[in-house]
Amino acid sequence: MIWLTWRQFRAQAIVAAAALVAFAIVLAVTQTHMDSMYHASGLTSCHGGTCAGLATQFLQDLSSGRGVPLLPAGTNEYVILYFLSVLVILLAPAIIGTFWGAPLIARELETGTCRLAWNQSVTRNRWLAVKLSLTGVAAMVVTEAFSLVQAWWAVPIGKAVGLGGSASIFTEGWFGFFVFPTHGITPLGYAAFGFVLGVTLGLLIRHLVRAMAATLVIFAVVQFVTPLWIRPNLIPPSHTTATIAAAGANADVVGRTCRRLAFSGALRCQNIMTVTAGAVPGQSDAWIISSGAVNAAGQQVSIIPAACASAIPSNQGPSGSPELNNCLASHGIGVAVSYQPASRYWPLQLAETGLYLALALALGGYCFRRLDRRRT
């Protein structure tokens, strides 16, 4: 049964291996030059506050794409490679679920070959166990291999970002929307879940094309929902309150609210604000989940004090107004921040990977139960 499974799966395995080799070659061609740029930037010998400026300059040089004649002049080669490499890792579990998982049972049911396959000496449960285990492990290995190759290529970028550098798309920390699910061990969980999701939908829908489409849609929804609502709460976030200056926060005017006074009939308008923290004091590289303005008593506020109305700039830029920030601080307004400290990176990786492995096992168990009850 194992040999038969390999013969049926070898075409997909060869395609996946070829894609992985091509992926590695493309990144390896540019990695040497990027590594030399990193050493030439002075980051290997910098100390203290000078590192952030050098790191930003290094990332800006990468963003300019200068010195690498792979694409037309003016094209940001490293930006494109970084974006595409991350996109490949994000899409790999969905592609595996669509082209490896969905056809596993759906094709057998659609073509009727299940009547032959499931009435031989090999039981249905053994047939499914071998298919799921071999192909599922291959899916996890391939996806993690893509992640490891990209992580090796992006080591200089990660070091520069860790030193405070920021430029173009090279700004995400370890908890970033694109970085977290494509590094560490989370690709293993996504690959397992994507594959078994495709198998399950193929068993339920029994039509190959529909099962493939459903796999893509559902996996895309999961990928969208996870960083917004699931990942932040896998471990209860920490909370702190800081001054606007300490949190690197900025107040932005987002609208006005007006009401007519009951006795005088005069119209009273107030400005509505949001305060967004840029850092957590004493917690470098922390993942800020949410932040908002609070008064001296710790109560949430959204109205700008009337005394600070004159500090509101006529054309407020994206970095806010220092005068408005200072005025709010003088009236006792601070910032409440919910965050995950950097020390929880690996616990969150383990929690998210465990969640998706558990979902994969649950879906696999459902497939065994449904297939065992199915009459052909």
TORTORPA-703938 format. One line per field, with one value per residue (C-alpha): residue number from 1; residue in three letters; x, y, z. Coordinates in steps of 0.1 Angstrom, whole numbers. Example, Ala and Ser with C-alpha at 12.3 -4.5 7.8 and 13.67 -1.06 7.14 Angstrom:
<recs>
num: c(1; 2) .
residuo: c(ALA; SER) .
east: c(123; 137) .
north: c(-45; -11) .
up: c(78; 71) .
</recs>
This chain:
<recs>
num: c(1; 2; 3; 4; 5; 6; 7; 8; 9; 10; 11; 12; 13; 14; 15; 16; 17; 18; 19; 20; 21; 22; 23; 24; 25; 26; 27; 28; 29; 30; 31; 32; 33; 34; 35; 36; 37; 38; 39; 40; 41; 42; 43; 44; 45; 46; 47; 48; 49; 50; 51; 52; 53; 54; 55; 56; 57; 58; 59; 60; 61; 62; 63; 64; 65; 66; 67; 68; 69; 70; 71; 72; 73; 74; 75; 76; 77; 78; 79; 80; 81; 82; 83; 84; 85; 86; 87; 88; 89; 90; 91; 92; 93; 94; 95; 96; 97; 98; 99; 100; 101; 102; 103; 104; 105; 106; 107; 108; 109; 110; 111; 112; 113; 114; 115; 116; 117; 118; 119; 120; 121; 122; 123; 124; 125; 126; 127; 128; 129; 130; 131; 132; 133; 134; 135; 136; 137; 138; 139; 140; 141; 142; 143; 144; 145; 146; 147; 148; 149; 150; 151; 152; 153; 154; 155; 156; 157; 158; 159; 160; 161; 162; 163; 164; 165; 166; 167; 168; 169; 170; 171; 172; 173; 174; 175; 176; 177; 178; 179; 180; 181; 182; 183; 184; 185; 186; 187; 188; 189; 190; 191; 192; 193; 194; 195; 196; 197; 198; 199; 200; 201; 202; 203; 204; 205; 206; 207; 208; 209; 210; 211; 212; 213; 214; 215; 216; 217; 218; 219; 220; 221; 222; 223; 224; 225; 226; 227; 228; 229; 230; 231; 232; 233; 234; 235; 236; 237; 238; 239; 240; 241; 242; 243; 244; 245; 246; 247; 248; 249; 250; 251; 252; 253; 254; 255; 256; 257; 258; 259; 260; 261; 262; 263; 264; 265; 266; 267; 268; 269; 270; 271; 272; 273; 274; 275; 276; 277; 278; 279; 280; 281; 282; 283; 284; 285; 286; 287; 288; 289; 290; 291; 292; 293; 294; 295; 296; 297; 298; 299; 300; 301; 302; 303; 304; 305; 306; 307; 308; 309; 310; 311; 312; 313; 314; 315; 316; 317; 318; 319; 320; 321; 322; 323; 324; 325; 326; 327; 328; 329; 330; 331; 332; 333; 334; 335; 336; 337; 338; 339; 340; 341; 342; 343; 344; 345; 346; 347; 348; 349; 350; 351; 352; 353; 354; 355; 356; 357; 358; 359; 360; 361; 362; 363; 364; 365; 366; 367; 368; 369; 370; 371; 372; 373; 374; 375; 376) .
residuo: c(MET; ILE; TRP; LEU; THR; TRP; ARG; GLN; PHE; ARG; ALA; GLN; ALA; ILE; VAL; ALA; ALA; ALA; ALA; LEU; VAL; ALA; PHE; ALA; ILE; VAL; LEU; ALA; VAL; THR; GLN; THR; HIS; MET; ASP; SER; MET; TYR; HIS; ALA; SER; GLY; LEU; THR; SER; CYS; HIS; GLY; GLY; THR; CYS; ALA; GLY; LEU; ALA; THR; GLN; PHE; LEU; GLN; ASP; LEU; SER; SER; GLY; ARG; GLY; VAL; PRO; LEU; LEU; PRO; ALA; GLY; THR; ASN; GLU; TYR; VAL; ILE; LEU; TYR; PHE; LEU; SER; VAL; LEU; VAL; ILE; LEU; LEU; ALA; PRO; ALA; ILE; ILE; GLY; THR; PHE; TRP; GLY; ALA; PRO; LEU; ILE; ALA; ARG; GLU; LEU; GLU; THR; GLY; THR; CYS; ARG; LEU; ALA; TRP; ASN; GLN; SER; VAL; THR; ARG; ASN; ARG; TRP; LEU; ALA; VAL; LYS; LEU; SER; LEU; THR; GLY; VAL; ALA; ALA; MET; VAL; VAL; THR; GLU; ALA; PHE; SER; LEU; VAL; GLN; ALA; TRP; TRP; ALA; VAL; PRO; ILE; GLY; LYS; ALA; VAL; GLY; LEU; GLY; GLY; SER; ALA; SER; ILE; PHE; THR; GLU; GLY; TRP; PHE; GLY; PHE; PHE; VAL; PHE; PRO; THR; HIS; GLY; ILE; THR; PRO; LEU; GLY; TYR; ALA; ALA; PHE; GLY; PHE; VAL; LEU; GLY; VAL; THR; LEU; GLY; LEU; LEU; ILE; ARG; HIS; LEU; VAL; ARG; ALA; MET; ALA; ALA; THR; LEU; VAL; ILE; PHE; ALA; VAL; VAL; GLN; PHE; VAL; THR; PRO; LEU; TRP; ILE; ARG; PRO; ASN; LEU; ILE; PRO; PRO; SER; HIS; THR; THR; ALA; THR; ILE; ALA; ALA; ALA; GLY; ALA; ASN; ALA; ASP; VAL; VAL; GLY; ARG; THR; CYS; ARG; ARG; LEU; ALA; PHE; SER; GLY; ALA; LEU; ARG; CYS; GLN; ASN; ILE; MET; THR; VAL; THR; ALA; GLY; ALA; VAL; PRO; GLY; GLN; SER; ASP; ALA; TRP; ILE; ILE; SER; SER; GLY; ALA; VAL; ASN; ALA; ALA; GLY; GLN; GLN; VAL; SER; ILE; ILE; PRO; ALA; ALA; CYS; ALA; SER; ALA; ILE; PRO; SER; ASN; GLN; GLY; PRO; SER; GLY; SER; PRO; GLU; LEU; ASN; ASN; CYS; LEU; ALA; SER; HIS; GLY; ILE; GLY; VAL; ALA; VAL; SER; TYR; GLN; PRO; ALA; SER; ARG; TYR; TRP; PRO; LEU; GLN; LEU; ALA; GLU; THR; GLY; LEU; TYR; LEU; ALA; LEU; ALA; LEU; ALA; LEU; GLY; GLY; TYR; CYS; PHE; ARG; ARG; LEU; ASP; ARG; ARG; ARG; THR) .
east: c(0; 29; 45; 12; 7; 41; 36; 3; 19; 52; 41; 31; 62; 84; 66; 70; 107; 113; 95; 115; 148; 139; 129; 162; 183; 165; 171; 207; 217; 208; 217; 255; 252; 228; 252; 281; 259; 251; 288; 297; 270; 290; 262; 286; 306; 281; 273; 244; 223; 242; 229; 193; 205; 229; 202; 177; 203; 210; 173; 169; 198; 180; 148; 165; 176; 209; 237; 218; 212; 184; 155; 152; 168; 147; 131; 133; 146; 149; 115; 100; 119; 110; 73; 71; 90; 66; 37; 49; 50; 16; 0; 18; -7; -36; -22; -14; -49; -63; -42; -31; -59; -91; -84; -74; -110; -130; -114; -121; -157; -162; -147; -161; -126; -134; -155; -123; -99; -121; -131; -97; -77; -67; -94; -108; -92; -58; -61; -69; -43; -15; -27; -31; 1; 25; 10; 4; 40; 52; 30; 45; 81; 77; 61; 86; 114; 102; 101; 136; 151; 134; 145; 181; 179; 164; 188; 204; 170; 159; 191; 186; 150; 160; 185; 157; 159; 128; 123; 98; 82; 112; 95; 77; 89; 85; 48; 41; 11; 33; 63; 47; 28; 57; 85; 91; 70; 36; 40; 38; 4; -9; 3; -13; -46; -47; -41; -66; -92; -90; -94; -124; -141; -135; -152; -182; -187; -177; -170; -133; -136; -161; -140; -109; -127; -142; -107; -92; -121; -122; -84; -83; -109; -90; -58; -76; -94; -64; -42; -71; -90; -74; -37; -39; -59; -41; -23; -41; -24; -6; -18; 0; -6; 20; 24; 19; 56; 68; 46; 57; 20; 2; -32; -52; -85; -110; -142; -165; -196; -222; -252; -276; -276; -310; -314; -296; -302; -266; -247; -217; -192; -163; -134; -131; -96; -77; -44; -21; 9; 41; 60; 56; 79; 104; 92; 112; 98; 65; 34; 9; -26; -46; -41; -63; -65; -73; -76; -58; -83; -77; -110; -112; -116; -122; -130; -103; -105; -117; -85; -66; -88; -63; -35; -53; -34; -53; -36; -26; 1; 4; 28; 3; 9; 35; 15; -17; 2; 18; -16; -33; -5; -7; -44; -35; -44; -22; -22; -36; -18; -27; 3; 22; 58; 86; 92; 59; 69; 77; 48; 25; 42; 36; 0; -10; 8; -8; -42; -40; -25; -54; -79; -61; -64; -101; -108; -88; -108; -140; -128; -121; -155; -174; -155; -159; -197; -200; -215; -203) .
north: c(0; 23; 16; 22; 55; 66; 57; 76; 106; 108; 133; 158; 151; 158; 191; 201; 192; 211; 241; 240; 237; 266; 287; 280; 288; 321; 332; 318; 339; 371; 361; 364; 400; 409; 394; 414; 446; 438; 435; 466; 486; 486; 468; 440; 465; 492; 500; 518; 543; 543; 508; 520; 545; 521; 494; 518; 528; 491; 484; 514; 502; 469; 487; 506; 474; 489; 467; 435; 432; 407; 429; 462; 493; 510; 477; 469; 433; 425; 440; 418; 387; 393; 397; 368; 345; 352; 349; 314; 302; 317; 300; 267; 252; 264; 249; 217; 214; 222; 200; 173; 171; 177; 151; 124; 111; 133; 119; 83; 91; 111; 85; 55; 39; 38; 7; -11; 5; 0; -36; -51; -68; -34; -19; 16; 27; 14; 30; 63; 61; 55; 82; 108; 100; 98; 127; 148; 144; 153; 185; 195; 189; 208; 238; 240; 236; 267; 286; 275; 285; 320; 324; 317; 342; 369; 367; 401; 417; 402; 414; 449; 451; 438; 467; 492; 496; 503; 508; 497; 464; 455; 468; 438; 424; 387; 392; 408; 399; 382; 372; 352; 327; 321; 315; 292; 261; 276; 265; 229; 234; 253; 226; 198; 217; 228; 192; 175; 203; 195; 158; 164; 187; 162; 135; 157; 175; 144; 167; 175; 210; 222; 206; 224; 258; 253; 244; 276; 298; 283; 283; 319; 329; 311; 328; 362; 355; 340; 371; 394; 375; 341; 347; 377; 357; 324; 336; 364; 397; 419; 454; 485; 523; 548; 585; 595; 603; 570; 550; 569; 576; 601; 615; 618; 636; 613; 633; 656; 651; 678; 682; 710; 722; 718; 752; 776; 757; 764; 738; 723; 704; 683; 666; 628; 613; 581; 576; 549; 536; 530; 511; 495; 511; 485; 459; 461; 442; 437; 430; 459; 444; 475; 509; 539; 570; 569; 597; 599; 575; 549; 554; 553; 587; 597; 634; 660; 685; 719; 735; 715; 725; 752; 727; 707; 714; 725; 698; 670; 647; 610; 615; 635; 669; 673; 703; 682; 653; 676; 693; 660; 648; 680; 672; 637; 617; 587; 555; 521; 493; 456; 437; 404; 407; 394; 366; 350; 346; 308; 301; 317; 297; 265; 275; 283; 253; 231; 245; 238; 203; 196; 208; 186; 156; 163; 165; 134; 115; 127; 114; 80; 78; 90; 68; 37; 42; 50; 23; 20) .
up: c(0; 8; -26; -44; -26; -36; -73; -73; -55; -72; -99; -72; -52; -83; -90; -53; -53; -85; -72; -39; -58; -81; -51; -34; -65; -71; -35; -33; -64; -46; -10; -15; -27; 1; 27; 13; 15; 51; 60; 41; 59; 91; 111; 122; 142; 152; 188; 206; 189; 156; 147; 139; 114; 97; 96; 80; 54; 47; 42; 20; -2; -5; -14; -41; -57; -68; -79; -88; -126; -124; -134; -154; -140; -112; -101; -64; -68; -31; -23; -50; -39; -3; -11; -35; -11; 17; -6; -17; 19; 27; -4; -1; 24; 3; -29; -11; 2; -32; -54; -30; -4; -23; -51; -26; -20; -43; -75; -62; -56; -88; -111; -92; -87; -50; -56; -66; -42; -12; -19; -20; 8; 21; 44; 40; 72; 62; 28; 43; 70; 45; 22; 50; 68; 38; 18; 50; 62; 27; 27; 61; 50; 18; 34; 62; 37; 18; 52; 62; 28; 30; 66; 56; 27; 49; 78; 70; 68; 101; 118; 104; 115; 149; 152; 146; 108; 87; 50; 24; 33; 55; 86; 102; 134; 144; 151; 117; 97; 71; 91; 119; 98; 74; 99; 129; 131; 121; 85; 97; 113; 83; 59; 79; 83; 46; 34; 57; 50; 13; 20; 42; 17; -11; 10; 17; -16; -38; -68; -75; -88; -62; -34; -47; -49; -14; 0; -14; 0; 35; 39; 28; 53; 81; 71; 73; 106; 125; 129; 136; 163; 171; 174; 197; 222; 221; 252; 273; 264; 289; 297; 307; 309; 299; 290; 254; 251; 267; 244; 213; 207; 185; 188; 156; 151; 134; 136; 155; 176; 181; 203; 211; 247; 264; 280; 257; 225; 215; 194; 212; 191; 204; 185; 186; 187; 186; 203; 188; 207; 188; 215; 249; 275; 287; 262; 230; 200; 217; 196; 202; 199; 207; 223; 233; 253; 290; 316; 350; 365; 339; 321; 283; 267; 231; 233; 230; 260; 249; 261; 235; 206; 196; 194; 167; 134; 103; 82; 105; 91; 96; 125; 145; 161; 189; 203; 206; 221; 247; 255; 261; 283; 304; 310; 324; 293; 287; 267; 276; 257; 252; 240; 237; 249; 226; 251; 240; 204; 207; 231; 205; 177; 197; 205; 170; 155; 181; 173; 136; 142; 165; 138; 113; 136; 142; 105; 99; 126; 110; 76; 91; 108; 77; 53; 75; 75; 38; 16; -20) .
</recs>
